[in-house]
Amino acid sequence: MIRLFLVDSETRLSRWKEELSGNTEIELAGEASSIREFLSLAERGRPHVVLLGLPTSEEEAQSILEALKPLQFAPGLIVAAREGDPDAIRSVIRRGNDPQAVVRVRENDPESIRSVIRLQAKDFLPSDCQPGDLAVSVARVYAIVNRDNRDRAGILLALWGCRGGAGTTSLALSLAGTARRTGLRAVVVDGDIALGDSAFLMNTRPSLTWVDWAKDKSGGENDIQRYLVMTEEGFPILSAPKSPTQSELVKPEAVGEALDFLAKSHDLVIVDLHRVFDEVTLHVAEKAQRLWLVTDPSLSGVKNISLLWNLLDQLRLAHEERASVINRVNKGNAQTAAKLASMYRALAIVPEEPNLNRAWDSGQTPARAMPRSPFVKGVETLLGHLFPEPSGKKGMEKR
């Protein structure tokens, strides 16, 4: 299903909706009567394609591009104007190198031509287009951007908690929040299929979860974006089922396909794994490009990281990187933490944060609630390891 967002006057919105009303392949992701309104709704609407009136200036065109840049799925544009000049616009379109738009512009209007170029026009929809042309153009643009999004390849990172209470979920969510604040597209996948609480900590209420994806995937569903719940901090979560009894419905094949789709539309996919060694956990651990074992300097933390590290050696799983994160470190256990760090290739020793629960009580990551805390500084160190110069503009270019 193609998610289409409409932006223009009420009259044109009504006409467009009427033209597309019988189309079962296109659903309305949202509508706005002004560019300003659209800019405030774009991220919530999660559109695949946007149909909007021609911007009145290059500045307005730039603001549209900036609003679309953070979206998890980079959408295509259909820009509509009042009059058309086929020869002028087709010549502009032929010169485009990476266009993602269908355009209709005013006759002999240099400002329109500049906007077409800035918005990377791909196709031309004349003012006297025939019934059905709009739907064909939407489908054509969606095919282009869907291919472009599939060609992207983000980092698949698995955080595997060595024991309950090691702080794996806090690290996963904080890493996503920090990444999002730098402009990177990050998503958290709750790998604790039975008892995961990532969405709960962020005070979100998902309508769809892992089990819905697993059921729908068997029927041919491919749009993983539908199953994500967006947090207030701008990163989504693929949530655990609402009941532990439903976890048996989620099989490794469905998990693997979801991770493949997410990695093609995000800079960073963070899977929060629990300490149980079941078939889903093993599948994710094997599939991840980078596997970080999260532990603390407690007695059980020391024992469990040794067991898991040796088990991974025996399984001979190949990763771009296998490392550890030593969490919840304080003055009393610093010496133990230093020994663990040297034995298990620690990327960071993260200080214990006594006020961590205060952030979760507010439904915020520490990256937002306490950005200057030593804990957040430790998380920033981890992000810097993944993206040496974390930037929304450079994140995808690094790979």
MOBEL-V454792 format. One record per backbone hydrogen bond with DSSP energy under -0.5 kcal/mol. CO is the residue of the C=O (numbers start at 0). NH is the residue of the N-H. If there is no record, write none. Layout:
co=CO nh=NH
co=CO nh=NH
This chain:
co=0 nh=2
co=1 nh=3
co=1 nh=26
co=2 nh=47
co=2 nh=48
co=3 nh=28
co=3 nh=29
co=4 nh=50
co=5 nh=31
co=6 nh=52
co=8 nh=12
co=9 nh=13
co=10 nh=14
co=11 nh=15
co=12 nh=16
co=13 nh=17
co=14 nh=18
co=15 nh=19
co=16 nh=20
co=17 nh=20
co=19 nh=22
co=21 nh=23
co=22 nh=25
co=24 nh=1
co=26 nh=3
co=26 nh=28
co=29 nh=5
co=31 nh=7
co=33 nh=37
co=34 nh=38
co=35 nh=39
co=36 nh=40
co=37 nh=40
co=37 nh=41
co=40 nh=44
co=41 nh=45
co=41 nh=46
co=47 nh=75
co=48 nh=4
co=49 nh=51
co=49 nh=77
co=50 nh=6
co=51 nh=79
co=56 nh=60
co=57 nh=61
co=58 nh=62
co=59 nh=63
co=60 nh=64
co=61 nh=65
co=62 nh=66
co=63 nh=67
co=64 nh=68
co=65 nh=69
co=67 nh=70
co=71 nh=73
co=72 nh=74
co=75 nh=49
co=76 nh=101
co=77 nh=51
co=77 nh=79
co=78 nh=103
co=79 nh=53
co=84 nh=88
co=85 nh=89
co=86 nh=90
co=87 nh=91
co=88 nh=92
co=89 nh=93
co=90 nh=94
co=91 nh=94
co=91 nh=95
co=92 nh=95
co=99 nh=76
co=100 nh=121
co=100 nh=122
co=101 nh=78
co=102 nh=124
co=103 nh=80
co=105 nh=108
co=107 nh=109
co=108 nh=112
co=109 nh=113
co=110 nh=114
co=111 nh=115
co=112 nh=116
co=113 nh=117
co=114 nh=118
co=115 nh=120
co=116 nh=119
co=119 nh=99
co=119 nh=100
co=122 nh=102
co=123 nh=125
co=125 nh=128
co=129 nh=132
co=131 nh=135
co=132 nh=136
co=133 nh=137
co=134 nh=138
co=135 nh=139
co=136 nh=140
co=137 nh=141
co=138 nh=142
co=139 nh=143
co=140 nh=144
co=141 nh=145
co=142 nh=146
co=143 nh=147
co=144 nh=148
co=145 nh=149
co=146 nh=150
co=148 nh=151
co=154 nh=156
co=154 nh=268
co=155 nh=288
co=155 nh=289
co=156 nh=158
co=156 nh=270
co=157 nh=159
co=157 nh=291
co=158 nh=160
co=158 nh=272
co=159 nh=293
co=162 nh=165
co=166 nh=170
co=167 nh=171
co=168 nh=172
co=169 nh=173
co=170 nh=174
co=171 nh=175
co=172 nh=176
co=173 nh=177
co=174 nh=178
co=175 nh=179
co=176 nh=180
co=177 nh=181
co=178 nh=181
co=178 nh=183
co=179 nh=182
co=181 nh=391
co=183 nh=185
co=184 nh=266
co=184 nh=267
co=185 nh=235
co=186 nh=269
co=187 nh=189
co=187 nh=237
co=188 nh=190
co=188 nh=271
co=190 nh=192
co=191 nh=195
co=192 nh=240
co=196 nh=200
co=197 nh=201
co=198 nh=203
co=199 nh=202
co=203 nh=205
co=208 nh=212
co=209 nh=213
co=210 nh=214
co=211 nh=215
co=212 nh=216
co=213 nh=217
co=215 nh=218
co=215 nh=220
co=216 nh=219
co=221 nh=223
co=222 nh=225
co=223 nh=226
co=224 nh=227
co=226 nh=238
co=228 nh=236
co=230 nh=233
co=234 nh=230
co=235 nh=187
co=236 nh=228
co=236 nh=238
co=237 nh=189
co=238 nh=209
co=242 nh=245
co=243 nh=246
co=244 nh=247
co=245 nh=248
co=246 nh=249
co=248 nh=250
co=250 nh=254
co=251 nh=255
co=252 nh=256
co=253 nh=257
co=254 nh=258
co=255 nh=259
co=256 nh=260
co=257 nh=261
co=258 nh=262
co=259 nh=263
co=260 nh=263
co=261 nh=264
co=261 nh=265
co=262 nh=153
co=263 nh=151
co=266 nh=154
co=267 nh=186
co=267 nh=269
co=268 nh=156
co=268 nh=270
co=269 nh=188
co=269 nh=271
co=270 nh=158
co=270 nh=272
co=271 nh=190
co=272 nh=160
co=275 nh=277
co=277 nh=281
co=278 nh=282
co=279 nh=283
co=280 nh=284
co=281 nh=285
co=282 nh=286
co=283 nh=287
co=288 nh=319
co=288 nh=320
co=289 nh=157
co=289 nh=291
co=290 nh=292
co=290 nh=322
co=291 nh=159
co=291 nh=293
co=292 nh=294
co=292 nh=324
co=293 nh=161
co=294 nh=326
co=297 nh=301
co=298 nh=302
co=299 nh=303
co=300 nh=304
co=301 nh=305
co=302 nh=306
co=303 nh=307
co=304 nh=308
co=305 nh=309
co=306 nh=310
co=307 nh=311
co=308 nh=312
co=309 nh=313
co=310 nh=314
co=311 nh=315
co=311 nh=316
co=316 nh=318
co=320 nh=290
co=322 nh=292
co=323 nh=346
co=323 nh=347
co=324 nh=294
co=324 nh=326
co=325 nh=349
co=326 nh=296
co=328 nh=351
co=329 nh=332
co=329 nh=333
co=332 nh=336
co=333 nh=337
co=334 nh=338
co=335 nh=339
co=336 nh=340
co=337 nh=341
co=338 nh=342
co=339 nh=343
co=340 nh=345
co=344 nh=323
co=347 nh=325
co=347 nh=349
co=348 nh=350
co=349 nh=328
co=351 nh=353
co=352 nh=355
co=354 nh=357
co=354 nh=358
co=355 nh=358
co=355 nh=359
co=356 nh=360
co=357 nh=361
co=358 nh=361
co=358 nh=363
co=359 nh=362
co=364 nh=367
co=364 nh=368
co=365 nh=369
co=369 nh=372
co=372 nh=376
co=373 nh=377
co=374 nh=378
co=375 nh=379
co=376 nh=380
co=377 nh=381
co=378 nh=382
co=379 nh=383
co=380 nh=384
co=381 nh=385
co=382 nh=386
co=386 nh=389
co=390 nh=394
co=393 nh=397
co=395 nh=398
